[in-house]
């Protein structure tokens, strides 16, 4: 529990404290119903490649767990991650698995801890499949710099988003990876272009009021670049500047949030790795912006 006790001691943001005060009575009422063994229904992949609960892997048993409302177990937010075809990371896992499952386990815990949302502690992995995706209004997509999708998959993703779904894209860097991802975007939306989100957009101010569009590096990059102030992946040309872009639907709603040249997921995954990294990137930016994005997705 060392990882999590450190975060409890260091979570000092004013907005976080206000959330705890505002939602404390709601949380107390909900806690009285969080007993028993009823779980939220799992609608994700069932091919045995990942367990329904990552804690079933022995090394993840120390992550916090909690019950859901036993009367309405499916009335919960579930962090769903998209499985798609891509290259591999360091010749091992496909890139869609980057930071799994630490990233979503940590983020789900903080979302449950700091807001009034009822959150499924397990998360879910979904394929590009309409019957799986339709159960999850928010889907996370990581490291899409080598993505390749079929035209049928592009249509499934487009229909999901235009019918009210929200996809958050995170952790890809440089001109080469943008070009590959942009090709997939044009398969999904031949008639739409990504737009740059300026700092005055509501997504940067939904719950936490951000004063900049942050660049969140992987923890190793951050530590190596600490003295020089470098927070980008210097081996990938075009990665110096963070961009937050979006695909908008016909009503101007963000249906795809594109976090480019930044890595919110590592800010969640590595929250307990290094106190300086936590205080510089996870606490003030990765968690607040992630929570803002979820609240935007669920209210628009």
Long-range contacts (C-beta under 8 A, 24 or more apart in sequence): 1-62, 2-272, 3-62, 3-271, 3-272, 4-64, 4-109, 4-272, 6-271, 6-272, 6-275, 6-278, 7-110, 7-271, 7-272, 7-278, 7-282, 7-283, 10-275, 10-278, 10-279, 10-283, 11-114, 11-283, 12-283, 13-208, 13-283, 13-284, 13-288, 15-207, 15-208, 15-209, 15-288, 16-114, 16-208, 19-114, 19-115, 19-207, 20-114, 22-116, 23-115, 23-116, 26-116, 27-116, 30-69, 30-118, 33-69, 33-70, 33-71, 34-66, 34-67, 34-68, 34-69, 34-70, 35-67, 35-70, 36-67, 36-70, 38-68, 38-70, 38-73, 39-68, 39-73, 39-120, 39-122, 40-68, 40-73, 40-74, 40-76, 40-78, 40-120, 40-122, 41-73, 41-74, 41-135, 42-122, 42-124, 43-124, 43-126, 43-131, 43-132, 43-135, 43-136, 44-80, 44-124, 44-125, 44-126, 44-132, 45-83, 45-125, 45-126, 45-127, 45-132, 50-100, 50-101, 50-125, 52-122, 52-124, 53-121, 53-122, 54-100, 54-101, 54-105, 54-122, 54-123, 55-105, 55-122, 57-101, 60-101, 60-102, 60-105, 63-102, 63-105, 63-106, 63-109, 64-109, 64-121, 65-121, 66-112, 66-121, 68-118, 68-120, 68-121, 69-118, 72-118, 75-118, 76-117, 76-118, 76-119, 76-120, 77-111, 77-117, 77-118, 77-119, 77-120, 77-138, 77-294, 77-298, 78-119, 78-120, 78-122, 78-123, 78-124, 78-136, 79-104, 79-107, 79-108, 79-111, 79-119, 79-120, 79-123, 79-124, 79-138, 79-140, 80-123, 80-124, 80-125, 80-126, 80-133, 80-136, 80-138, 80-139, 80-140, 81-123, 81-124, 81-125, 81-126, 81-139, 81-140, 81-141, 81-142, 82-126, 82-127, 82-128, 82-139, 82-140, 82-141, 82-167, 83-125, 83-126, 83-127, 83-128, 84-128, 84-141, 84-144, 84-147, 84-149, 84-153, 85-147, 85-148, 85-149, 86-143, 86-144, 86-145, 86-146, 86-147, 86-148, 87-146, 89-143, 95-142, 95-143, 95-144, 95-145, 95-146, 95-147, 96-141, 96-142, 96-143, 98-142, 98-143, 98-171, 98-265, 99-142, 99-171, 99-265, 99-266, 99-268, 99-269, 102-268, 102-269, 102-270, 103-142, 103-265, 103-266, 103-268, 103-269, 104-140, 104-268, 106-268, 106-269, 106-271, 107-268, 107-287, 107-290, 110-268, 110-287, 110-291, 111-291, 111-294, 114-287, 114-291, 115-207, 115-291, 115-295, 117-294, 117-298, 128-153, 128-156, 128-157, 129-156, 130-156, 130-159, 130-160, 133-160, 133-165, 134-160, 134-165, 136-165, 137-164, 137-165, 137-166, 137-297, 137-298, 138-165, 138-166, 138-168, 138-294, 138-297, 138-298, 139-165, 139-166, 139-167, 139-168, 140-167, 140-168, 140-170, 140-265, 141-167, 141-168, 141-169, 141-170, 142-169, 142-170, 142-171, 142-265, 143-171, 143-172, 144-169, 144-172, 144-177, 144-180, 144-181, 144-184, 145-172, 145-173, 145-174, 145-176, 145-177, 145-178, 145-180, 145-181, 146-177, 146-180, 147-180, 147-181, 147-184, 148-184, 149-184, 149-187, 149-188, 151-187, 154-184, 154-187, 154-188, 155-188, 157-188, 158-188, 158-189, 161-188, 161-247, 161-249, 161-255, 161-256, 162-249, 162-250, 162-255, 165-255, 166-254, 166-255, 166-256, 166-257, 166-296, 166-297, 167-255, 167-256, 167-257, 168-256, 168-257, 168-259, 168-293, 168-297, 169-256, 169-257, 169-258, 169-259, 169-260, 170-259, 170-262, 170-263, 170-264, 170-265, 171-259, 171-262, 171-263, 171-264, 171-265, 171-266, 172-260, 173-232, 173-233, 173-236, 173-238, 173-239, 173-260, 173-261, 174-233, 174-236, 174-237, 174-238, 174-239, 174-261, 175-236, 175-237, 175-238, 176-236, 176-237, 176-238, 177-236, 178-238, 178-260, 181-258, 185-247, 185-256, 188-247, 189-247, 192-247, 192-248, 194-245, 194-246, 194-247, 194-256, 194-258, 195-245, 195-246, 195-247, 195-248, 196-243, 196-244, 196-245, 197-244, 197-245, 197-246, 197-254, 202-296, 203-244, 203-254, 203-257, 203-292, 203-293, 203-296, 204-289, 204-292, 205-292, 206-291, 206-292, 206-293, 206-295, 206-296, 206-299, 207-288, 207-291, 207-292, 207-295, 208-288, 208-289, 208-291, 208-292, 210-285, 210-288, 210-289, 210-292, 213-242, 213-243, 213-244, 214-242, 214-262, 214-281, 214-284, 214-285, 214-286, 214-289, 215-241, 215-242, 215-261, 215-262, 216-262, 216-263, 216-264, 216-266, 216-267, 216-281, 216-285, 216-286, 217-262, 217-263, 217-266, 217-281, 218-263, 218-266, 218-270, 219-266, 219-270, 219-273, 219-274, 219-277, 222-274, 222-277, 222-280, 222-281, 223-274, 223-276, 223-277, 226-276, 232-261, 253-300, 254-296, 254-297, 254-300, 257-293, 257-296, 257-297, 264-289, 264-290
